Amino acid sequence: MSADQVLAFETNCHIFDGCGFPAPGLNSFVFDPLFTIGGHDFNKPMLLALLSTVVIVGFFWAAFGRAKVVPGKLQMVGEAGYDFVRRGIVYETLGKKQGEKYVPLMVSLFFMVWIMNIWSIIPIAQFPVTSIIAFPAALALIVYVTWMTLTFKKHGLVGGFKNLTGYDKTLGPVLPLVMFLEFLSNVIVRPFTHAVRLFANMFAGHLLLLMFTIASWYLLNGIGIAYAGVSFVLTIVMTAFELFIQAVQAYVFVLLAATYVQGALAEHH
């Protein structure tokens, strides 16, 4: 929450008290530095991103550091998560033989996105890291570089260009237009939408949760109490819905990444 919203809670500001509703906005996504290391400031989203890495590495280290033939509970959970991405996304998109080498990348992307999303509903943290555009953009850049590298490595310079532009000489006179549109779509639009799709969903979800949470407190006065109860119920419903969206967005992000890799490795005709 922004400083104004925190102040509204601390000063016991409610409807009919003469104070306005502290609506969430862009100020809810701006954070002051928490500490400085080596001349670099670290704020809350940056700290949560680092904690996401620690959580993921720590979990898989604990789950598979001493893997057993008969897995324990933690190993079973780890295997279930790993297998979901491997079989449900990578094998389905790239095939088993071709996709096996890309499983570690896709698993890492899935859990990184998911954990950064899920901070939104964790007490104290209460902020989805991916609602800051820089973080989805950085992950999308990793996918983009991988995609482009594989495209030109697989097909060469000319073949790679044909792959990205949908070159097909049978199209005749419309071929230049098709190539231009395909180039625009693949090279410019795709990486942009890959990042923005994740960012926009998490940004909007966080605003909705803030709106109903603040409204529940703000309406706790007089006849507003009845509306506060409705707002609180909606907060619970939206939290449950946000849990679902967080997982879906991680799935979609990785599914698109696997699709881009598949397109890079596909034979051009």
C-alpha angles and dihedrals in degrees: 000000000000123000091258092053093048089049090053090058094044094049092047092241114183139163114284089027092100095252123118125242109270095226117195118245142146088314087070089068098050118091133184118233114274095200142341127237122183092346092307120117119223120202132184099277091048091050091049090050090054091047089051089059092048092049094049096045091043094050096049092042090054092043099046105018089097102017116189133203088236100045125219123227096274093047090049091054091048092048091048092053093044093046092048091060095038098049102023097047115009100039092041092052106031103020126244100276098043097036102049095087091054096051095093091053094048094045090050092049093047096052094040092055093042096049093045088051096047095058084081092080099034112107115251092010095058096157132102107226091207091064085079104079094219093070099051088042092055092050092045089051090056089053092045094051091047091049095049093044092052092045095057094035091054100041106021125234098302095035091047091053090050090049092053095044100043092239112197118159091201089073089076118187095006092057096097091051092047091048092050093049093045091049091049092048098045103036102034113015100040099059090044095052091041090063099034095051091061095039096049095050094049093042093052093043093053092049091052093050091048092048095054094039093052092042091054090059097038094054095052095111132092115318088353089079091082090054090045089058091053091048091050092052089050089051090057092046092048091049091054090046090048090055088057094046092049091058093042092052091051089050094048093047092054094040089057091046090053090047091054091050090048090052091050092053097042118110114251117229 
